[in-house]
Amino acid sequence: MNKDLFDLYTDYLICSTEQTTATQLSRMLDGDISHDQVTRFLSSQTFTSKDLWKLVRPTLRKVESDEGVLIFDDTIIEKQWTDENEIICYHFDHSKGRTVKGINLLNLLYHHNGISLPLSFQVIEKSVSYCDLKTKQVKRKSLVTKNEMLKQMFLQMLSSSVKFKYVLFDSWFSSKETFDLIRKKQRHFIGALKRNRLVALSAKDKRDGRFHKVSDLALKDGEYVHGWLKGYSHEVLICRQVFTNKDGSTGSLDLVCSDLSLDGDDIARIYQKRWNIEVYHKSLKSNACISKSPTRTVRTQSNHLFLSICSVLKLEELKLHHKMNHFALKAKIYLKSLKAAYSEIAILKKIAVDFVSLRRIF
């Protein structure tokens, strides 16, 4: 990796508020770096999670703790007007309830004591094309599921001796296989459950096949019960969270927890840390220009994603030193750029006035 170009590009992503192009970066540096050099850097090699791990490891070792948590979640970077390929294609967006065109990115975030560090990522590649028999349309699918990717990332963190106690995820990743793997490695999980998941409230009910929908449990906010999920052999805790939506309506979230020593308040407090990956995704999109690159090839598109992740890592390290969150840091940088632009306008106006005065003299 060219360290100088790496630093230039990631700093540029933090500074920019518009489309990020090799030409614009070259202009920012008054041509000291040509746009061809930037383009070659983006296409020279494919950056992966191994490269991210080398960058984040020194900071992680300073802040990690046995009480840390691993947070898994995916996000979609919309690319409506970019040509379709194996990474820019259609994905179902649960937040919108429909399919959108873009890049689906699975992320692993480490969180402890107010610090959030990206440890790993995986771009979802839908490399297999097939014909949907019902719609007669050509669609794409991935050879590896996101749950399988999660397991690989989890095992990589164990092999790298990362300190953590809990693994947090939403209902998409709450599978029996994931539960089994985490408990086999002597860690605990807290995940959201879909409302139609079935649970038995006693060992006898489990043996007799008497299961109830999680949504039918008469639980209030913060209440929890012991139970057995259908298909999973170990006892768990089921806890309900009730919340108020922006429109004033109420909703609920059912959580499953493998740590039987916790109570409802503990489960809610720990699972609340999962929100940090939503903040991370917002920072990728708002502060690191992850969706603002016109790159055309799979390699350059993937590398831009990697460099955006590294830019957010830089912001997190700056946050540690300056005690300001990513958005405050970005706002401070933007204010400086506004002041520079205002000064430039004053200079241009003065030149214009001086030119008019000279014309009058002659």
N, C-alpha and C positions, 0 to 999 in steps of 0.2 A: 504494500500500500504506500502511495506517495503521501507522506505525512503533511507536507506543505499544502498540497491541493486538498487533502482531507480537511484540514483546519479552515482553509479558505472557503470551501464549499459549505461546510456546516455552519460557519459564522455567517455566511451569506444567507442561508436559509433562515437563521434567527433574525437577521436584519431586515429581510425582505417582507413586503406586504402584497406583492403582485406576483405575476407569473415569473418563475425562476428559470432563466435560460443561460446557456453558456455565453452567449453574446452579451447579455446584460452584466454578467459577472465580470467579463473582460473589460467592459466600459467602466464599471465601478472602480477597477484597478488601473484606469487610464491606459489599458493595453499592455501592462507589464506581463500579464498572463493572457495568451491568446485563447479565443473560444475553442480552437482546435485542441489545445492542451486539456481544456476542461472536458470536452467531448471524449477524448481518448481516455481520460481518467475514468469517466463513467462507464466506458465499455471495455476497459482493460481486463477486468476479472469480475467474477460474481462474488459479492460480499455475502457472508452467511452469519448465522448465529455464533459460529466459532470466532469470527472477527469481533462481534459485539461483546462476547464474553471476555476477550483479551482486554478490551477497553474498560469494561465495567468492573472487572474483578478487583483492582486496587481499591476502588471506592467501597465496594461491597464488603471487603474484608475489614474495613474500618468501622462499619456500622452494623454488621449482621449480628443477630442474637438468636438464641434457641427459642425465643418467643416470637420470632418473625413469621410472616405468612407469605405463601406463594399465591398469586392471584392469576387465574386464567380467564381470558375472554377474547372475543374476536370483534373486529370492527370492519366496516365497509367504506372504502374511499371511493366515492362516486366519480366516474369518468365517462359521462354520458356521450361526449363528442369524440372520444378516442377510439381508434379502430380496435375491433375485438381480436383477442388472442387467448392463449391458455390461462393468462392471469387476469386480463381485463375481459370479463364476461358477466353473465347474469347470476346474481346471488339473491337469495331470499333475505330481506331485511326485516327482522322481527319488530324493530321499533316503528316501521312504517306499514307492516302487514302486507308487503308486496315485494316483487322482485325488482332489483335495481341493477344497472350496469356499472361495474367498477371492479375494484380489487378487494378481495376478502383477506384480511390479515389477522392471524392468530398471534396473540401476545402473551408473554409471561412477565409479570411484574412482581418484584420483591418489595414488601412494605414492612417497615418497622420504625416506630418512634417518629412518625411524621415524614419519613424519607421513603421515596418510591424510586426504584431503579429497574429499568428494563433489562432482563436477563437473557431473554430469548424471543425469537419471532419466527413465524413460518408463513410464507405467502401461499395461499391455497391455489394450486395449479389444477385446472380442469382440462387435462390433456386428452381425455377420451371423448370423442364425439359419437352420439348415438341418435337414433330416430325415436321419438316418443310415439308409441303406437296409437295413443288416444288422439293427440293433437296433430300427428303427422309432421311435427316440427323437429328440426335438428337441434339437439341440446348438448350440453357438455357436463361431464362429471369428473371428479377426482379419483385417482386410484387409492388414495389414503384418506380416511375420514379424520375429522377434526379431533375426535376422541382418541384415535390412535396417535395423532400428533401430540396431544396433551400427554399421553403416557410416555412418549419418547422424551419430551422436554423434562418431565418429572424425573425420569431415570437419569437424565444428564445432570440435573441439579444434585441428585444424590451422589453420583460418581464424582462430582466436583466438590463434594463436602460442604455444600451450602447449608447453613444453620437455619432451620425453621421448624415450626410445630404443626401449623395448620395449612391446609390447601383449600382455597375458596373458589367457587365457580357458580355459574347460573344453571338453570334447569337443563340447558342443552348438553351439559357435560355430566349430568347426574346419572351415570350408568352403573350397573352392577360391576362391570369389569374395572371401571375407574375406582370404585369403592374398594374392591378387593385388592387392587394393586397398592393403593395408598396405605391400607391397614397392614398389608403384608410387609411393607417397608417401615412399619411402626411409626407412622404419622397419622394425623387425624384430618378429617374433612368436614367442611360445612358447605352445603350446597342448597340451592333452591330446588323445589319439586314442582312438576306440572300437577295441575289440580286433579288429574285423573289417575295419578299413581295410587296403588292399592297398598293398604297397611293393615296388619293384624295387631290388636292391642294387648295380646297375651300370647304366651308360648302355646297354650292350648288352642286358641283361635287359629294360630298359624298351622298347627298340626291338623286341625279339622277343616282348614281351607276357608275360614271365615275372615274375609278381608273387606275393608271399607275404603271408599274413596277418601283421599286426604282432605278434599274440599268439604266432605260431610262431617268431619270431626268438629265437635262443639268446643272450639277453643277460642278464648279471648286473646287480646293483644298481650304478648309476652308469656302466655301459657304454653306448657309443653307436656308431652306424654311419652312414655316408653313404648316402643313398638317394633315390628318387624316388617320391612318392605317386602312385597311379593317378589320372589326371585333372588333376594339377598338374605343370606343365612344368619347374619349377626344382628344383635339388638342395637337399636339406634334411638335417638331422641328426635321427636317431631315437634317443632316449635312454630307458632304463628306470629307474624308481624302484621299489624294493621296500620295503614298509613293514609294520609289525605293527599289526593291529587291536586294539581294546579287549579282544576276547575271546581274544586270544593267537594268532589265525590270521594268516597272512601274505597280503598282496595286492600287486599291482603296478600301476604306472601308466606308460603309454607316452607320451612327450612328443615333439612335433615342433618343431624350431627352425630358423629361416631364417638365423641368424647362423652361418656356417660357421667363424668364428674361435674359437668357444667349444668347451670340452670338457664331459664329462659332469658334472663338479663345478660348473662355471659355470652350466650349464643348470638343474641342480637348485637351486642357490642363488638364481638369479633367479626361477625359477617358484615357489619357496617364498613369495615376496612376495605371490602370489595369495591366500594364506591371510588376508591383511588384509581382504579384502572379506567373508570369512565372519565375522570379528570385527565388522566394520561392521554386517552384517545382525543379528548378535546384539545389538549395542548399540541398534539401531533398535527391536528388540522388547523388550529388557529395560530400557533406560534412557530411551527417548523415547516410550513408550506408543503405538507405531504401530498396535497392534491393539486398543487400548482406547477407541475412540471409537464412540459410538452414533449417529453421523451417518447420515442416511437418503438423501440425494440424491447423485448422482454428483459434482457440484461440491464439496459439503462434504466428501465422503469423500476426493476427490482432494486438496483443500486441506489436510486433516488429514495426509495422507501427506507433502505438501510441508513442512509445519511440523514434522513429526517429523524429517525429514531435516535441516532447519535447526537443530533442537535438538541433533542429533548433531554438526553443524558447530560449534555453540557449545561442546559438550563437548570437541571436538578443540582448539579455540582455548584453552579453559581448561587443557587438558593441557599445552599449550606453556608456559604461564606457571607452573603449579603442579607440573609434573613428576609428575602422577598420571594413571593411565589412567581411562577412562570409568567403569569399574565401581568403582574406588576413590573417584572423585568422587561417584558416586551413593551409595555406602555412607556417605561423610562427611555428605552432605545428609540421608540417612535417619536417621543417628545423632542429628543435631541435632533432627530432628522427633520422635524418640523421647523425647529429653530434654524437649522442650516439652510433649509429651503427658503425661509423668510429672509434670512440674510442675503441669499443669492438674488432674490427678487429686488431687494433694496439696491444691490450693486447694479443689476440690470436697469433699474429705473434711473439711477444716477447717470449711467452711461448714455441712456436715451436722452436725458435732459441736457447733458453736456453736448451731445451731438446736435441737438436742435439749436442750442446757443451758438455753436460754431457756424451753423448754416446761416444764422441771422447776421453774424459778423461779416461773412463773405458774400 
